[in-house]
Amino acid sequence: MVQTTDSTDGQGSPRQPARSTGSARRPRLSSGALRRLDVALRLAATGDAGGLAELHEAVREQVVHLREQGEPADRVVAEIKREIQEAQTRIGSARTEDPTARALAEQVVRWCRDAYHRGD
């Protein structure tokens, strides 16, 4: 005997897959986005104004991408911070112990929140 399951919501409409709300799934940035963050972070670390602007744009773009994927603001900020820290490691940049790196990380968090809530 073959059992079938009803894939409708009881009113004839297809059921939508349940969205996981647990922390098991981590949002990811594309490899292109990670390369862009690396380059922008490398430029911003030298104090280059163009590098800082590029980093701001790269962060904004990824925040919007993750928001459009349905990620909540706190998860977006956490993921961007994690990726910035990993990028700092990849490029051999100072991490959060350095006051300049700490100030940059705080700026990135502000950019994330602004981009998430502004709806760019």
C-alpha positions as CSV (number, residue, x, y, z in Angstrom):
1,M,0.0,0.0,0.0
2,V,1.4,3.4,-1.0
3,Q,0.7,6.4,1.3
4,T,0.5,9.8,-0.1
5,T,0.6,13.1,1.8
6,D,-1.4,16.1,1.1
7,S,0.8,19.0,0.1
8,T,-1.9,21.6,0.4
9,D,-2.8,23.8,3.3
10,G,-6.2,22.3,3.6
11,Q,-7.8,24.9,1.4
12,G,-6.3,23.7,-1.9
13,S,-3.3,26.1,-1.9
14,P,0.2,24.6,-1.9
15,R,1.9,24.5,1.4
16,Q,4.9,26.8,1.7
17,P,8.0,25.1,3.2
18,A,8.6,26.0,6.8
19,R,11.3,28.6,7.2
20,S,13.9,27.5,9.8
21,T,14.2,30.0,12.6
22,G,17.0,28.1,14.4
23,S,20.6,29.2,14.2
24,A,21.7,26.0,12.4
25,R,21.6,27.8,9.0
26,R,24.1,30.6,8.6
27,P,23.5,33.2,5.9
28,R,26.4,33.3,3.4
29,L,27.7,35.9,1.1
30,S,28.8,35.1,-2.4
31,S,32.4,34.5,-3.2
32,G,32.4,37.7,-5.3
33,A,31.0,39.6,-2.3
34,L,33.8,38.2,-0.1
35,R,36.5,39.3,-2.6
36,R,34.9,42.7,-2.8
37,L,35.0,43.0,1.0
38,D,38.6,41.9,1.0
39,V,39.7,44.5,-1.5
40,A,37.6,47.3,0.1
41,L,38.9,46.4,3.6
42,R,42.5,46.4,2.4
43,L,42.0,49.8,0.9
44,A,40.1,51.2,3.9
45,A,42.8,49.9,6.3
46,T,45.3,52.2,4.6
47,G,43.1,55.2,5.3
48,D,42.2,55.5,1.7
49,A,38.9,57.5,1.4
50,G,38.0,55.6,-1.8
51,G,38.5,52.4,0.0
52,L,36.3,53.4,2.9
53,A,33.6,54.4,0.4
54,E,34.0,51.0,-1.4
55,L,33.8,49.2,1.9
56,H,30.6,51.1,2.8
57,E,29.0,50.2,-0.6
58,A,30.1,46.6,-0.4
59,V,28.6,46.3,3.1
60,R,25.4,48.0,2.0
61,E,25.0,45.8,-1.0
62,Q,25.4,42.6,1.1
63,V,23.0,43.8,3.8
64,V,20.3,44.5,1.2
65,H,21.0,41.0,-0.3
66,L,20.6,39.3,3.0
67,R,17.6,41.3,4.0
68,E,15.9,40.4,0.7
69,Q,16.6,36.7,1.5
70,G,14.5,37.2,4.7
71,E,17.3,37.4,7.2
72,P,16.5,39.3,10.4
73,A,18.6,42.4,11.2
74,D,20.5,40.9,14.1
75,R,21.6,37.9,11.9
76,V,22.6,40.2,9.1
77,V,24.8,42.3,11.4
78,A,26.3,39.3,12.9
79,E,27.1,37.7,9.5
80,I,28.7,40.9,8.1
81,K,30.8,41.4,11.3
82,R,31.9,37.8,11.0
83,E,32.8,38.2,7.4
84,I,34.7,41.4,8.1
85,Q,36.7,39.7,10.8
86,E,37.5,36.8,8.5
87,A,38.5,39.2,5.8
88,Q,40.8,41.0,8.2
89,T,42.4,37.6,8.9
90,R,42.7,36.8,5.2
91,I,44.4,40.1,4.4
92,G,46.6,40.2,7.5
93,S,44.9,43.3,8.9
94,A,44.7,44.3,12.5
95,R,41.7,42.9,14.3
96,T,39.5,44.2,17.1
97,E,42.4,44.7,19.6
98,D,43.6,47.7,17.4
99,P,41.6,50.9,18.1
100,T,41.4,51.8,14.4
101,A,40.1,48.3,13.5
102,R,37.6,48.5,16.4
103,A,36.4,51.9,15.2
104,L,36.0,50.5,11.6
105,A,34.1,47.5,13.0
106,E,31.7,49.9,14.8
107,Q,31.3,51.9,11.7
108,V,30.4,48.7,9.7
109,V,27.7,47.9,12.3
110,R,26.2,51.3,11.9
111,W,26.2,50.9,8.1
112,C,24.6,47.6,8.4
113,R,21.8,48.9,10.6
114,D,21.3,51.9,8.4
115,A,21.1,49.9,5.2
116,Y,18.8,47.3,6.7
117,H,16.3,49.7,8.0
118,R,16.5,52.3,5.2
119,G,15.4,49.9,2.6
120,D,18.1,50.7,0.0
